[in-house]
C-alpha cells in the first residue's frame, strides 16, 4: 500500500467511512459504499470538455456511459429506494439516446399494436398533469411513459431508516406556497390544488421545549436564503484561503455582518441590496418585461442597480440552487423578477409587494413528492390504498400493478425510456405518430394520435426525429444546469443546537453553500421528530455555477455536469463527513458517531437556464419560448422549462396547456 493510499484509508476511518450506516444497503443485489477504495475513482469514460468546445457539440466520448451502483450509492428504503435521482441505470440509458443508438429504430423493435389518443413522454408534474387533464376533459385514452422506476420526475422522495426512526427528504422538487388568501389573490395557487383535494391548512411539529424561543426554524429550504431572511436562525461560515480553517458570523442580517471577515464596504452593500425594492430610474414606465429580458441578472444588479460584482457573486449560488443551475450572469433578469429576487419587488407595486411579503412557504416531508402522489391518487385511485387524506396518500405503499391495466383510461408505464418520436408522414398532414421506448433491454413502439413531450429539451431534441428548423433553432436557447441533492441523516443535531443555528450558509469549501433544518409537517404515523436528541435529515442542494468567468449558460451547465458525473458516491460521502467535521466539530459533531445515512440524488439537467431574449417576441420574430410552446404537427411540448422557469405548479400548467393543444388535434 502506497503512502497516499494509507493516508486516504486513515482519513476514511477517522471520518467513519467504515461505520454501519444506510450507505451499506444493497442496491440491485450489489453492496455499495465500498469506502476508501473508491475515493480516487473517476467516472468511467468521462473526459471533461474544454470551455472552448461549444456546449451543443460535446467532446468525443461524451456523454459517458458505464456507470454502476458504486457511482449511484444507496437509495434508502421503501418504494423510492431504487430511484434516487438519475441513477446509473437511468443515465446509461439516457446517454445512449444522445449517441443515436436508436436511429433508425432497431429491426427487433416490437410493435405493440397499441393506439392512444395522447402519449405523454415523462411522468413528472407535466406528465401527471397530462393524464389528469385528459381524464378531466373526456374519455381519450392516454399512455404516460417514464424512464424512472417510479413517477414524479424530480418530485420524488428519499425514505431513510435511522435507528428505527423513518425520515423523509426531497430528491429534488421542493417547496410550495401555502394556499392562503394572499396566495390566491395573486393566482399563486394552481386550480388543480383544490380539484385534487390537497389540504389548504397544515399542522407542523412544535419546536422542542429545550430550543423553543432560542432557535427559529423555517418550514422550507429556500425562503431564509434571501426572501425571508429572519425566518431562521442563520449563521455564515467563511472558509480560510487554504480551506483548512474558517470563522463564523452569526445572525448577519440583524447585525450588519458584524463578525464576517469581509470588507466593510461589502457588508454595507449586502445590507442595502437585500432591502432594495425601488424601481430603477432606467426602467420603462410601461411593460417592463421585455426590458428585463434584454439583460442578465448580473448586469441588472451591477449596471442598473449600481452594486459591485461582489453582490452579484453573492447571488450566484442562490440563483443556481433556486431556479437556474447557473450563475446570475447567464440568466435573464426577467427570471429574477419571476422569483422576486432582490431588486425586482418594486415592479409588483406597493400592493403586490405587500402581498408577496405575506406569502408562506413550506415543504411536504419528502418535498413535492407529496403533491405528485395526490395526482396519482386522482388518476389511479387504486394505486395508493386508503382514504383521500394526506396521511394515507403520503404514508401508504404504492400498488404498481394499478398503473398499466388495459382497462384504464390513463395508463402509465414506468421504467420505459422513450427513444424515438416521429410522425407517420409529413407532420402537417400525418394522422399518427410513432413513439418507441426501451424497457428491460427491448425496444417497443406504439401509435399516438398526438404526443405531449413532458421531458426536457436536452432529450427532446434527440428523441423527436422530424423537428422543424424553427424548433431546432429554438432548442439552442434551452440550456440546463445540474443539481446534486444530498440528504444527510444525523442521529441527533445537538451540534446545531450548540451553534444556536437552524440554517447555515458557507463561503468557500469544496462545494455546496447552504443547509437548514425544516420544521416537519404533521402527517400521522410518519410525522418526523423535531428534537435535538433525535434523528433529523438535512438536505443540501448543491449547484455548480461558474458565474463571473465569462461563460454562457450552456458552458456552465456542461462543466457542472462534468463535475456531477465525475464523483462516485464515496467521494460525496467523504465530502459530507469532512465538511461537517470542519464546521461543526467544535460543537460536538462526530462523523463516525452522528452520521446515520447519506443519500445522493443527481439531476444532470435540473434547471432551465433561460438567457436574455428567451421570453418575448422581438422585431417580428417569435421568441424561443413561444416557438416551443406552439409545437408542430401532432407533437406539443409541456415541460415546465417551456415557460423559462421550473416550479412544480409551472410544470402542471405547461402540461395542461400542451394537453389541451394535443386534444384539439384529435
N, C-alpha and C positions, 0 to 999 in steps of 0.2 A: 504494500500500500504506500502510495506516494505521500509526501508531507502535506500536499494540498488536500488529498483525499482524507487524511487523518484530521485535518483542520475542519473540513466540511462535516465529517462524522461527529466530531466533538461538539461543534456548534449545533448540529441537529439534535443531539442528545440533551444539550442544555436547554433547548427550546421546546423539548417534549415531543419531537417528531416521532419518537418510538412509543409514545403513550397510547393507550387504548381509547380511541375516540371514534366518532361516526365515520371518519375517513377510511376506516378499515372495513367498512361494509363491503359485501361482494356485489359487483355490478356485472351483470351478464355472466356470472359464474367465475369471474376473474378477480383476484384480490388487487385492490388499487391502493394508492397512497403508500408506495413502497419506501418512501423516506429518502434518506440522504443519497442513495444511489441514483436518484432521478434529478438531483439538484442541478447538474450541469447539462441535462438533456435538452436539445433544441427541438423545435417542431420539425417533423420529418418532411423532407422535400421543400423546405421553406427558405427562399432567398429573398431578402428584402429588396424591393425596387429602389432605385436612387430617386432623389427629388426631381431630377431632370427627366425621368421617364413619365410620360403622360399617364394620368390615372385611368384613362379609358383603354390603355394598351399595356397591361402589366408585363413584367419581365418574364422570360422563359422559365417554366417551372412553377409559375404562379397562375391560379391559386393552388396551394399544396393539397395533397391527399395523403392518406396513410396514417391518420390519427388513430389512437387506440384508447383503451379505458384509462391508462395511466395519465393521459392528457386530460380526459374529461373529469375524472375524480368521482367521488360518491354523490348520490342524488338524494340521500335521506331515506324516508320511509313513506309508505302509502302509495296512492295512485300516481303521484308525480315523481316517483323515485327514479324512473328511467328517462326522465325528460327534464333534466336541469340545464336549461338554456339550449344552445345549439351544441349538442353532444357530438362526439367523434363520428357517430353513425350519420347524423344529420348533415354535418359539414362535409364528410366524404361524398355523400350522395349529391348534395347541392353543387359542390365544385365540379362534379362530373358533367353537370349541365353546361357550365361555363366552358368546358373543354369540348363541347359539341358532340358528346358521346352518343346522343340520341337523334342526331340529324344526319341522314334521314332515319326514320324510325326503323328499328331492327326488324328483320323478316319474321322473327319469332314473336312479334307483338301479338298479344291475344285480344281479339275483338270480342268484347263482352256482349255486343248486340244491344246494349242499353242506350236509350234515347231519353234525354232530360230536357225540360224546358229551360232550366238555368243550371249551369255548373259554376260553382264558386271555387276559385283557386285560393286556398288559405282558410284556416279555421280560427283566426284571431277574431278581434272585435268586428272587423269589417265582414268577414265570412259569416260569423254568427248573426250579424245584422242582416245579411242577405237572406239567410234561412228564415229568420223571424219576419222580415218584411214580406217575403214571398208568401209565407203562411198567412200573414195578416191580410194580404191583398186578394187571395183567391186559392185556387186548387192546383196551381202549377207545381210540377214535380221538380225538386231541386236536389242536387248532389253537391255536398261540400267535401273537397279533397284537401287534406292537410298532411304535411310531411312529418309532423311530430307524433309521438305515441299518444299524446293527449291534446285536447283542444285548448284554445286560449291565446296562441301566439306568445307574445311576451307577457300576457296576463295570466301567468301561472304562479304556483307557489312551491316552496320547499317546506316539507314537514320533517321535523328533526326530533328525535328522542334523546333527551339528556337526563340520565339517571331517573327515568320513569316519568319525566315531565315532557309533554309534547309541545314543541314550539313551532310557530308558523312564520314564514317570512316571504316577501315578494321575490320572484325571479327577475322581474323587470318592471312592467307597467304597474304604477303605484300612484296613490293619492287620488282623492276625489273631493269635490266641493260638496259640503253638506247642503242638502236641498232646502235651505232656509228661504224665508220670504225675500230676503235681499238677493239671493242667488236666482230665484225665479223671476225677480223683477228685471234682471238683465239677461234673461234667457240662458243662464248658466247651467240649467238642468235640462237634459235631453228629455223629450216627451216619452221615450221608451222607459225612463226610470220608473214612472208611475205605472205604465202599462205592464211592466214586468213584475210589479208588486214589490219593488225594493223599498224597504222602510224609509220613512222621512226623518225618523228620530232614532238615535242610537245611545246606548249606555256604555260608559267607559269605566275601566277599573280605577278605583280610588287610589290616590297616592298612599303608599305605606306610611303609617303614623311616624315612623322614625325619620322620614325625609319630608313629610308634609310641611309646606311653608318654607323649606330650605332650598329645595331644588325644583325649578319649574320644568315640566316635561311636555313637549309638544305632541300633537296627535299625528303628525305627518313628518316626512323626511325633508321636504324642500322648503317649507314656509320659513323656518328660522334662518335660512341662509341669507336672504335679503328682504323678503316681503314682510315677515313677521319676526323681526329680529329680537323682540323681547318676549317671545312665547316660550323660550327655552333658556336654561342657564348655560350660557355659552362660554367656552374658553378657546383661545387660539394657542397653537404650539408652533414655534418657529425653529426649524432645524438649523443647526450651525452649518457653516460652509462645508465642513468635512463630513457632515451627515452623522457624526458620532455623538453629538450633544444637541442641546436645544434649550429654549426657555419658554415659559408660559406667560400669557396675558389673559387675565380673567375679566369677564364681563366688558369686553372692549367697547361696545356700542353705548354703554352707560357712562364710561369714564374717559371717553375720547382716546382709546388705545394707549392709556397711560403707561402700561408696562410693556408695550410692544417694542421690539428692537428695530424700529423703522424710523426714518427721519420725521421730524415734527411736521414738515410741510405735507408729507404723505398722510399722516394722521388727520390733519385738518381737511385735506381733500376728500378722504373717505367719509368723514362725518358729514361734509356738505353734500356729497354726491348721493348718499343714501336717502337724504331728505329733500332732494331737488325735484320738485314736481311742477315747476313753471314751464310754460310753453316757450320754446326758444324764439327769439325775435325773427330768425330767418324763416320760420315755418309759414306756410301759406295760410291764408285766412279761410280758405275753403277746404276741399278734400285733401287731407294731409297724407293719405295712404300712399299714393304714388311717389310723393316726395320722400317719405321714409324708406320706401322700397328702392330708391335710387342710390342708397349708400349703405355701407356696412354699419353695424352697431358700434364698432370701434371708431369709425370716422364720426359717427354721431356723437359719441362720448367726447372725443378729442377735438374735432374741428367745429362741431356745432355747440356743444355744451362748454367746451374750453378746459376740460380736465387733461391731466397728463397721462402718458401711456401706463403709468403705474396703476391708475384707476381701471383702465380697460383690461389690464393684465389680471387685476383682482377679480374681474367678472368672467375670465376665460373658463375656469373650471365650473363656475355656476352655470354658464350658458351651455357648456358641453354636457354636463350631467343632467341638466333640467330640460333640455329641449333640442339641441342641435348636434351634439357629438363633436363639435369643432369649436375653435376659439371665436370670439366675437368679431374678429377681423374677417371671417369667412361667411358671416350670416347677415341677412338683410336686417336693417333697423326696424323694418315692419314686423319681423318676427318678435323682436324685443317688445314692441308695443302689444302684440298679441298676448304676451306673457306679463305685461305691465311691469317690466323691469325698470330699474331706476332711470329717471329722466323722461319717462313716457306717460306717467299717470296724468299729467296736465291735459293731454289730448282727450281724456274722458270727461272733462268739465268738472266743476266743483261737485255737482250732484253725483256723477258717475264715480269720481274718485272716492267720495264718501261711502258709496255703496261697496266698492271694492275693498275698502278698509275693513268693512264688517264681515266679509266673506270668511267662512270657516272651512278648514280642510282637515281630512282625516284619512286613515287607511283601514281597510279590512285586514284581518290577521295575516293573510297571505297576499296582501296587495290587491290589485284589481282582479285577481282570480275570483274573488267573491262576486264581482259583477258578472264575469263570464259565466259563472255557474247559474246565475239567475236566467241568463239567456238559454242555457242548455236545458234547465228545468222547464222553461216555457215551450221550447221547440220539441224536446223529447221528455215528456212528463215522467216516463218510467226509468229514465237514465239515473235519476237521483231519487232514492226512496224517501218516503216521509211526506210531511205536510209542507205547504208553501210558507215556511218560516225560515228566517235567516239561520237559525240553529240547524235545522235539518238540511237545508241546501248547502251550507258550508261544511257540516260535520259528516254527513253520510257518504258512504262509499259510492263510487260510480259503477253502474252496470254498463259495461262497454258493448254488450250484445244489443242494447237498445238503439244504437246509432244507425245500423246499416240493415235494418229489416226491410224486405221487399214491400211490405205493406205501408211503410212510412211515406207520407207526402214529401218530407225532407229527410234525406239520408246523409250521413256523414261517414266518410271512410278515412280512418287515421292511418298513420304510417305510410302514406301514399304521396310520393313526391311527383308533382306534375312536371313533366319534362318537355312537353310539346303541345302547342295550341296553334291550329291553323284552320282557316275557313275552307270549306269543301267547294272551292271555286273562287271566283272573284269576290272579295269582301263586300262589294256594293250590292251583289245580287245573290250570293250564296244563301241557302236556307238553313244550313247546319255548319257546325264547327267540330272538328276532330280534336279531342282532348286526350292525351296519353299520359299515363303516370306509371312510375316504378314502385312496386310493392313486393317485398320479400324476394328481391333479385329477379323479378319478372316484370315485363312491361305490358300494360293493358291499355285499351282505348275504349272511349265512349263517345257518343254523339251528343251535341248540345245545340239547342235552337238559339241560345245566347249564352255568353260567358261573362262572369264578373271576376276580374283579376283583383283579388284581395291580397295578393302578395306584393312585395315591393318592387320598385323599378329596377333594382340591381339584378333581379332574376327575371322579371317580365321581359326585358329586352332580349334575353336569351331564349325564353320559352316561346314567345309569340313569333311565329315564323314569317308573318306577312304584314308586319307593321308598315304603316305609311311613312314616307320620308319625313313628313311633318312631325309625327310622333317619335320617330327615331331621333330627330334633331332635338326635340323637347326633352327626351330622356337624358341627354348630355348635361342638362341643368339639374338633374336629380343626383345629389351627392349624399353620401351616408357616412355617419360616424359610428364607431363601435362603442360598446359599453361592456364592462365586466361588473357583474353584481356578485359580491362576496358576502355571504351570510355567515357570521361568526357567532356561534352559540357558546356562551360562557356559563359556567356553573354558578357563578354569583357575580354581582357587579359592585362589590364593596369598594373597589378601586375608583370607580366613578363617584360613588358617594363621598369618599375621602377627598377627591379632587373638587367636589362641590359642583359638578357639571353634569348635564344630561346631553350636551352636544359639544362636539369638538371639531374645529377646523384646523388643519395644519398647512404649513407653507414649507416647501422643500420635501425632502424624503424621496423614497423610491417611486411611489405612485399613490394615487388617490388624493383626497383633500378633505373629506368630511365623513362623520358618522354621528348618529344620535339615537337616543332611546325614544321609542314611540309609546305613547300611552295606549295600552291594549284595549281593544273593543271587547265588551262582554258578549260572549257568544255561546252560552250554555256550558256544556261539559268541556268545551275546547277553549274556554277562557284562559288566557295566559296570566301568570302572576306578575305583580309589579312590586317586588320585594328585593332589596339589595342582597339578601341571603339566599335567593332562589335563582334558578336559571333564567337567562334572558338572551334574545338573539339581537345582534347588532348588524344592520345592513349597510354595506359600503357600495355606493355607486361610483365606480372607478372609470372616469373618462380618459381619453388620450389626446387632448388638444395640443396643438403645436402653434398656438397663436403668437403673433408678433414676429414670425420668421419669414413672412412674405409668401406663405404657402396658401393656395386656394383650398376650398373645402374638399375637393377630390383628393388632393395630395395629402391633406391632413388625415382624411379618412383612411387612405391606403396605408400610410405609415402607422396609424393607430392599429389597423387590423394586423399588420405585420407583428407588432408587439403583442397584441392579444393572442394571436395564434402561436407565437413563439414560446409561450410559457406553459409548461406542463403543470398539472395540478400541484405537484410537490413544491415548485417554485413559488406559487401563490401562497400555499400554506406556510412556507418558510418566511415569506414577507410578512404575513399577518403576525406570526409569533415574534419576529424581530421588532416589528413596528410597535406592537403593543408593549413589548418589554421595555423598549426605549422610552416611550411616552408615559406608560403607566406603572412601570416597575417601582418607582419611588413611592407609589401609593398602594403598594402591596400586591400588584398583579404578578402572578407566577404562571408562565406559559404552560408548563407541564401539568400543573395542578388545575388551572382555571379554564383551559380551553376544552369545551365539550364536543364541539364539532365545527367543521368548516366545509361549506358547500359553495362551489363556484358555478356561475351561470354566465356563459359567454354569448354575446349578441354582436355579431360582426357588422351588422347594419342596423343598429338600434334606433338611430335617429336620422331624419331627413334634415340636411343642412341647406336650407333654402338661401341661395345667394341673392344679392341685389338684382332687381329686374325680374324676379321669378313670378310675382303675383299679378301684375297689372298689364293690360294691353297697352302698347305704345306705338304711336305713329302708324296706326292701322294694322299693326302686327299683333297676332294673338300671343299672349304670354305662355310660357311653358306650362303653368298650372292650368290655364283654360284649355290649352291644346290637349293635354292628357285627359282632362275631365270630359271632353267631348267624345272620346273613344273613337272607334272606327268599325264599320261593318256591324257585326254582331258581338263585338268584344268591347267591354267597358271596364274602366279602372276605378276601383273603390277603396284602395288602401288609404289610411289616414294621411300619408305623405302627399296625396294629391291636393291637399289644402295648404301644404307648406309647413304644417306643424303636426306633431304626433302626440295626441292625447286619446284616452280611451273613448271619450264621447265624440271626438272628431272622427275616429275610425268608424264608430257606429253610424254617424251621419253620412260619411262618404260611402259606406257600404249601402246605406239606404238609398242615397241618390243614384248610385250606379245600378242598383237593382231595379229601381223604377225605370231607368233608361232601358235596361235589358228586357223588362216585362213589356215595355212599349213596342218592342220589335217582334213580339210573338203574334 
